[in-house]
């Protein structure tokens, strides 16, 4: 945020410097912003409109190096940069940057950046950044970052980050960060982080997703919703939702005798962190696993849990070359004795993959057994029984 604030200060300073010439001149409203068909400037004030060029809006504006004009109602091109004291409607293109004090409508393209002090209904395309101070309807596309201060509708696409202060409807797509200070309706897609400080209605996709409140879908390694979000579906490894699911289970089964599972997310989709203990040949065997599941409400205190998990088995030697993997599909009926305490039981479909002659689990029986290369495949139907506590 410090870097963003510093960047905005620099931009505003540039704009203030560029427009200081116009605000310090005596003005006559009856003669300002007169439309002219064309103007040519080598560099301000050496041009066909002279030192008062900021009083004229041009349909065709050609600035060999740079120009200071009153506006554009057609096309403006510069070798270095364009500065306008009024509105720009049409095409504005430059080798370095475009600065506009008024509103823009059309296309702005520059090698470095575009900056507007008014509303924008346009496509801003640049190599480094786009900045708009006002409402935006359109597209901002750049290599590094886009910033809009005001309500926005449209698309922000950048290589590093996008930011908007105000309500947003549309899409933010970046390589690292998307941030919206206000309500957001649409989609945020980033390589690392998405942030909405108010209500998200839509989708976030990134490594880390944050919304104060959310209705829609979050897809990422870490998903966070600070306020109660009953219509949110977080899909990820760690999903922290206010009012969501945080449940501890203790269970036993036919193969792994003792299990501790922690479920995190929401009832519709949660992550399962697993640890277990059993024995084989008189030696202790430990299991650790990760899974996903969903809880389906039937009626009142009756529920069904469908859990899919993968577990790694190891003995006290923790031999990484001794491959033993247990995959489980658990279908449990759950009955809530109290608001937070439940009991459950149900069948479990199991698949054990182990190296030949290095199996670490007692297989009760096999409904299918086969050896593939150096790996033995066993499958069977077992059971689970246990209790759960919602935290």
Beta strands, then each sheet from edge to edge (+ up, - down):
strand 1: 34-43
strand 2: 46-47
strand 3: 56-69
strand 4: 71-78
strand 5: 81-84
strand 6: 88-94
strand 7: 97-100
strand 8: 104-110
strand 9: 113-116
strand 10: 120-126
strand 11: 129-133
strand 12: 136-142
strand 13: 145-149
strand 14: 152-157
strand 15: 161-165
strand 16: 168-174
strand 17: 177-181
strand 18: 184-190
strand 19: 193-205
strand 20: 208-225
strand 21: 232-241
strand 22: 245-253
strand 23: 258-266
strand 24: 269-280
strand 25: 283-299
strand 26: 302-314
strand 27: 324-336
strand 28: 341-355
strand 29: 368-372
strand 30: 375-390
sheet 1: 2+ 1- 3- 4- 6- 8- 10- 12- 14- 16- 18- 19- 17- 15- 13- 11- 9- 7- 5-
sheet 2: 2+ 1- 3- 4- 6- 8- 10- 12- 14- 16- 18- 19- 20- 21-
sheet 3: 29+ 30- 22+ 23- 24+ 25- 26+ 27- 28+
end
